[in-house]
Amino acid sequence: MQVILKPELIEKELISSLSFKNTEKIMQHPDLQKQIQNATLLGNAYHSKVSIIFMDDQGLKRVDTTIWASGAKYICLKGGVWIPINRLVEIQI
């Protein structure tokens, strides 16, 4: 039996206070890179929000916000908030 965890919904402003020190490999959506590209395009062209599901050191979280940019290791959200890509689980458009 597989346990499905429900992510805790948080505000974007709280992300900078979260810890991402845990380097344990997490299960990521197989099309995560494509999801990041699509969400970044939506954020820049249409200012559209997406649901970002990610793991911090305390557990599964979800934030509904706009992705402005993405790099090799991080995504940048509206307001200059960064989340490491290796901690992303899925982006729902």
GITAFEN-V210259 format. One record per backbone hydrogen bond with DSSP energy under -1.0 kcal/mol. CO is the residue of the C=O (numbers start at 1). NH is the residue of the N-H. E is the energy in kcal/mol with one decimal. If there is no record, write none. Layout:
co->[CO	CO]
nh->[NH	NH]
e->[E	E]
This chain:
co->[8	11	12	14	15	19	29	31	32	33	34	35	36	37	38	39	40	41	42	42	50	51	52	53	53	54	59	60	61	62	63	65	66	69	73	74	75	76	76	77	81	83	84	85	87	89	90	92]
nh->[62	14	15	17	18	57	32	35	36	37	38	39	40	41	42	43	44	45	46	48	65	92	63	89	90	61	56	8	54	10	52	50	78	76	85	71	83	68	69	80	77	75	87	88	55	29	53	51]
e->[-2.5	-1.7	-1.4	-1.4	-1.9	-2.4	-1.7	-2.4	-2.6	-2.2	-2.6	-2.6	-2.4	-2.1	-2.4	-2.2	-2.3	-2.8	-1.9	-1.7	-2.1	-3.1	-1.9	-3.1	-1.7	-3.3	-2.3	-2.2	-2.2	-2.8	-3.0	-3.2	-2.0	-3.3	-2.9	-3.0	-2.0	-2.6	-1.7	-1.6	-3.6	-2.3	-1.6	-1.7	-2.7	-2.7	-3.0	-2.7]
